Amino acid sequence: MVFDTQAINKQRQNLADYDEIWVFGYGSLIYKVDFDYIECESAHILGYERRFWQGSHDHRGSIASPGRVLTLVDIDNARCFGKAFKVEREIFDHLDHREKNGYLRHQVDIHFPDKRIVKGLVYIASPDNAAYLGEANIKDITKQIFNSSGPSGSNRDYVYQLADALRHFNEIDEHVFQIELALKQYSINANL
Ligand code: BEZ
């Protein structure tokens, strides 16, 4: 179930080939920045959307009761907002460890509001990883998130913090906001 991708990620890109290294954050990296960076800017990538389709056994859930966290799915013409961080290579030791449960680093073009484009890395959990949960209806996703928590906190807070961060940047993400709303409604009913 826990699929440690650290060793694979170290083989995927030769970080020495990059003059400067950017990492693109679309989930918790937007609001939980527990690493040093050289620059940080709002940015977007094209062709991807967020989905709560990855299992979290290590951060927002447990082996017995996995939470649901974000990954990206390929969608034509989609745009995914996030934050781009210019970092030193050594930071990937920390990030690879933090995101080791099924995420692989992929190279993407990161677009900045001033039209600059840089090559960067983004962590994506694809359907072939052992922690992948995949698509489910909104009700089931909501129920699972509502009932999960792990060493990094409750799965609910993971959703709420991201939704708040997106609103702060005036960004709309229908999937995230739909789950946020469903969680709030579920929580009212659970307390009745
Ligand atoms: C991110 O915030 O970019 C992120 C999301 C899931 C796993 C790793 C990173």
Boltz pocket constraint, residues with backbone or C-beta under 6 A from the ligand:
constraints:
  - pocket:
      binder: B
      contacts: [[A, 24], [A, 25], [A, 26], [A, 27], [A, 28], [A, 29], [A, 30], [A, 70], [A, 71], [A, 99], [A, 103], [A, 123], [A, 124]]
      max_distance: 6.0
